[in-house]
Amino acid sequence: MIKFFRNIRKNLLAEGKTANYLKYAIGEIVLVVIGILIALQINNWNERRKQRTEEIEILKNIKSDFANTIIEFEENNAFKKRIISTSAVIYEVIHTKRNPYTEKQLDSLISELLINPTYNGQSETLNILFNSGKINIISNDSIKNKLVLWPQQVEDMTEDEVYGSNIVYNNLYPILKRYVSLYNVNNQLQYKFKLVDYSSQSSFTSDYYSLLNTMEFESTLASRELTISVSLILSLELIETAEEIIAMIDKEIKKLK
């Protein structure tokens, strides 16, 4: 093709048709420029297509991560609600000075307070996006902004969970050990399954009367319940945010396809 155009130029010059040669040369340049522009346009289109395909795959992975996060939040929240409910039962005994429960039943109630649900999951896709700087591949600014804010929102909730854990280990356990057989309490402890299964009861008798009439225990229980309640509220808000993000991602994927 190039040889063909070169021969045309030679013939025009040989025939002295300078004006026609210039017109032809200009036309040839225009054709070359148009060809380059078309090639660039095709290249840009291919790049956008590749980027769009990558963005869709990233959004799908983020959606999967958030779906799993919601499941974990809901499982933990079920335990948090159990703790709050159990606290109300124990408050009733403390404040009315009436104890209708057997020692084994009280062991079971106390064991509920020792459950320590915490969020341990992380969005691997988000971590990769943030660390690699690929977060900007997400074209929807609304989705991007929510994803950027998400880690801090999770941290706010987990701070309360950590504080609640500290209350259990630093405050609740010490007072329980003074009055109650943790051997018997642990035998009633069930998280997602029964944690221990002792074949016998402790040879010691728990002093629930003294425990339930100690202001230190009531105060510790109040602190435990408060942190659990706050983390529950924050977790419910996170679930709502996660569901919003998933809905936005579904809509965006449809648009990108």
N, C-alpha and C positions, 0 to 999 in steps of 0.2 A: 504493500500500500504506500509506504514511504517512497519507494523507488518510482511508483506511478506518479505521485505528486511532483517529484523532482524532475521527471521527464517533461511534465507539462510546463514547469517554470523554464526549463532550458529551451523548449520550443518557442515560448513566448518571447524570450530574450533574443533568440536567434532570428526571429521574424521582426524584431524591432518594435514589438507591441509593448512598449514600456508601461503605458497607462493600464493596459489590460493586465500586465504582469503585477503592477502595484495592487490593483483591485483583487486579483487572484490571491496575492500574498496576504493581504488583509483578511480576505475570506478564510484563508487557510489558518491564520492565527486565531480568528474567531472560532473556527471549528475546534482547534486544539484547546482553547480556553473553555469552550462549552463541554468538551470531552472531559477536561480536568474537573470542572464543576460537577458534572454528572457523577464522575467517579467519587468525588468527595461526598456528594449527597448520598450515594449508595453506601459508602463507608460509614457515614454518620448514622444512616438509618440502621445499618447492621449493629453499630455500637449501641444505639438506643434500644434496639431489640434485645441485645445481650444484657444490657443493664436492666431493662424491664423484667426479663426472665429471672435475673439474679434477685431483683427487688421482690418479686412475687415469692420466690423460694424463701427469702429471709422473712418476709411477713408470715408465711405459713409456719416457719419454725418458731417465731415469736408467739404466734397464736397458740401453738402447741404448748409452749412453756407456760403461758398464762393460764391455759386450761388446767394444767397440772398444778399450778400454784393455787388456783381456786379450790381444787380438791383438797390440797393440804390445809389451806386456811379453814375450810369447812370441817375437816376432821378435828383440827385443833380447837375450833370454836365449840364443837360438841363437848369436849372435855372442859373447856372454860365455863360453859354453862352448867356443867355438872358441879364444878367447884363452887360457883355462885349459889346454886340451889342447895348444896350441902351446907354452905356457910349459913344460909337462912335457917336451916333446921337446927344447927348448933346454937345460933343466936337465940332461938326460941327456948332451948333448954336453959341457956345461961340467964336469960332475962326473966323467965317465969319461975325459975328454981324448981322446975318439975322435969324429972328425967324418966320417961317411959321406956327407955331402951336398955337392953341387956349389954353386958360388957362386950360381947362379940359384935353386936350391932354398932356400938360406939367405935369399936376398932375399925369397922367397915366405913363409918362416916369419916373418921380421922384419916383413913387411907386415901379418901377422895381428895383431901387437902394436899396430899403429897404428890399428886399427879402434876407434872410440870410440862405442859404442852408448849413447845417453842417451834418457831418457823426456821427450818434449816435449809430449805431449798433456795436455789438461785437460778436466775435465767441465764443459762449458758450462752444462748444466742445474743442476749443483750451485752454480756461481758465481752464477747468476741467483737461485737460492733463497736463498743466504747473503746476497747483496747486497740483495735485496728484503725479506728477513725472512719469506719464504713457506715456509721450511723447516718451520714449525709446521703447515702444511696437511697434512703427513704424520702420520697418526693413530697409526701403529704406532711406539711408542717404541723398540723394538729396532732397527728399520730406521733411524730418525732418529739414534740414538746412534752407529750404525756409520758413517753418512754424515758426522756431525760429526767423528769421529775420523779419517776417511779422509785429508784434506789433510795432516795432520801425519805420518801413516804414509808417505805419498808423499814428503814433504819429507825424511824420514829416509833414504830410499833415494837420492833425487836428490843429497843432500849427499855420499854416497859416490861417486856418478857424477861429480860435479864435482871431487872430490878426485882421482879416477882420471884425469880429463881434464888436471888440472894436472900430474900426474906425467908424462903423455905429452908435454905441450908444454914443461914446465920442466925435466924430468930426462932422459926417454928420448931425445927429439930431439937435445939437445946432445951426448950421448955417441955417438949413432949417427953424427952428422955428422963426428965426428973419425975414424971408422974405416970407414964404409960409404958407398957411393954411394946417396943417397936417390933419385937419378934412377932407378937400377935398381930400388930397392925399391918406389918408387911405381908403376913399370910393372907390378908384380905385385899391386898393391893392388886388392882387390875387396871392396866393401861389399855393397850389394844388386845392384851391377853393376860392371863394370870401370871404374875412375875415370879412368884415363889409358891411352893406348895409343901409347907412343913407338915409332917405327919403327926406332930404333937403340939400341945399348947405350952406356953411358957410356964415355968414353975413359980413365976412372980405374978402378983395380983396388981392390976393397974388401979391407980387412985384417981378415977375420973371425977369424983366429987371435988377434990382439991383443984384439979385442972380446970374444971368448968366454973370454979368460983375464984379464979385468979384473974385479976385485971390485965396482967401481962399477956395471958393467952387471948383474951378478948381483943386487946389492942393489936396483937400480932395477926389474929384472924381478920380484923378490920383492914389492916395494911395489905394483907394477902388478897382479900376480896377486891379492894380498890384497884390495885395494879392489874388484876385479872380483868376487871370490868373495863378499864381504860384500854387495855390491849385488845379486848373483844370489840369495842366500838371502832378502834382504828382498823382492825382486821376486816370488819364488815364494810368499812369505807373503802378499803383496798379491794375487796371482792367487787364492789360496785364499779370502781375504776377499771379493774381488770376486765369486767364484762363490757364496759364501754369501749375499751381498747380493742377487744375481740370483735365487737360489732363494727367498729371503724375499719378494722383490717379486712373483714369480710367484704365490706362495701368497696374498699380500695382495690382489692384483688379483682373483683368483678370489673372495675373500671380499667385496670391495667391489661386484662386479658384481651 
